[in-house]
Amino acid sequence: MKLEVKNIRKSFGETEILHGINFEVESGKALGLLGRNGAGKTTTIRILMDVFRANSGEVLLDGKKFEPSKHQIGYLPEERGLYPKRTVIDQMIYLAVLRGMKAKQAKENAKRWLKRLEVEEYESRKLETLSKGNQQKVQLAATLVCDPEIVILDEPFSGLDPVNSQILKDVVSELIANGKLVIFSSHQMSYVEEFCDNIAIINQGEVVLAGELKSIKKEYGKNRLILSAENMSLSELQKKMEQDYADLVLVAGKQKEFLILELTETGNRSNLMGRLSGSEIQVEKFGIYEPSLNDIFVAKVGEEA
């Protein structure tokens, strides 16, 4: 399957919130839908779910109008919505039946997912009696109980410790490997980098960057190098580069352990290496800059995730 979001616009009253959103995602791949709080991610997801209607634009599935009611969609919202005073197994069966599943199959699926997420011992407990992490795993089990074709996960790792995060990471990897169409929204960029082939960054209701993550990282690292010195602080090294090497490089940024340098039109890596080798700078780190997704996110929207 291929899901395409094309030029979606959405207004509340006279205020336009989404200004022409475009992205696509295919089965067996995950899309990282990213943005600061209030950027428009949740509104976009709710349009996909047909909770909101767009003012204009369209959502297509395999080239035809996407009708959510005709497909099984597993949606894990950031704001959780299960019933705290009902038992885990009863509400999972209830939710699966609401989505069109027979009660017997719903019970089998519920038990299977509770076991897979290692919370089967709590199936007869009220949700409110579980820890936050176990409640989160039950929420995910409820999201997947109907065997959805399309899975939308909004901050799925919230409240999970490292052990439970690994269980969830394994499940998400399995969903992708099994050909599910996955949309993954999180402020935890390391998870997005781990799972997502493609990203779409939304800022103030517009997609400011979209495409294959590997290609985007390559483009952002183009003509950029890292440098640190054993005998200089980063501030001292920056001053030195700006004074003596401005013909070859510009200081494009600073990380905790190194400077990020951008080659000028007249600079190249070999010339810089030659100049450094004969200088007072005792090179500690030197190489090609590989930007993290967080670096790219900050560059596009101006705030760390």
Secondary structure as UniProt FT lines:
FT   STRAND          2..12
FT   TURN            13..14
FT   STRAND          15..26
FT   TURN            27..28
FT   STRAND          30..34
FT   TURN            37..38
FT   HELIX           41..48
FT   TURN            49..50
FT   STRAND          56..61
FT   TURN            62..63
FT   STRAND          64..65
FT   HELIX           68..70
FT   STRAND          73..76
FT   TURN            84..85
FT   HELIX           88..98
FT   TURN            99..100
FT   HELIX           103..116
FT   TURN            117..118
FT   HELIX           120..122
FT   TURN            123..124
FT   HELIX           127..129
FT   HELIX           132..144
FT   TURN            145..146
FT   STRAND          150..154
FT   TURN            156..159
FT   HELIX           162..177
FT   TURN            178..179
FT   STRAND          181..185
FT   HELIX           189..195
FT   STRAND          198..203
FT   TURN            204..205
FT   STRAND          206..212
FT   HELIX           213..220
FT   TURN            221..223
FT   STRAND          224..229
FT   TURN            230..231
FT   HELIX           234..244
FT   TURN            246..248
FT   STRAND          249..254
FT   STRAND          259..263
FT   TURN            265..266
FT   HELIX           269..277
FT   STRAND          283..288
FT   HELIX           293..301
//
